[in-house]
Amino acid sequence: MSYVPPTAGQLRKPLTVERLSSVADGVGGFRGVWEPLIAKVYARVVEERGGEDVRASRLSGISRFDIAIRYSPTAAAITTADRLTDGTRVYAIKWIGDIEGRNRFLHLYCESGGLVDES
């Protein structure tokens, strides 16, 4: 099957791209805080498949997603250390790529659920 890029109408799910940063905790140490990198980006979110993994000695339900967003210089700065959120669900980024190689769309392969949401 050949690649079919998303249409403008399919990019309708608003997401926030967040990056982990360190802030002082007030007692001489630092703690991680997720801060917005891109406040609102519209995406096509397609659930690929679900499953269960054993993480930290317990069974966790994991959902996997293919998320497409428009390419921009700001979006090109997204890394696998960042995450996406819609306010309810957190998507951990596992892979990022420009499938067409034309700087039109970025595809992010993400996971949600289980221990991914804890932090």
C-alpha angles and dihedrals in degrees: 000000000000126000116269114193118224119265122233090254091057093057094079107117111098112219135175120223111216132193126200114241133176121243130180113264095208096247100076098279138087135240133196120253126183109230128183115265093175113017097204130008123167115228146177106236117195120179108224104186142317133226146150128265131185107238126167089359094301136095114255130188111231128190121196124211140191106214122187124194133171115269117248133153088257092049090048088064092064113115136186088259089067127076140209127227136181092197093266107043128043120215117202109210112232101168137009126194147157098229095187095042089223101106093244103111138013119211119208121194105208142176129213134185137037114051092344090083095053113096 
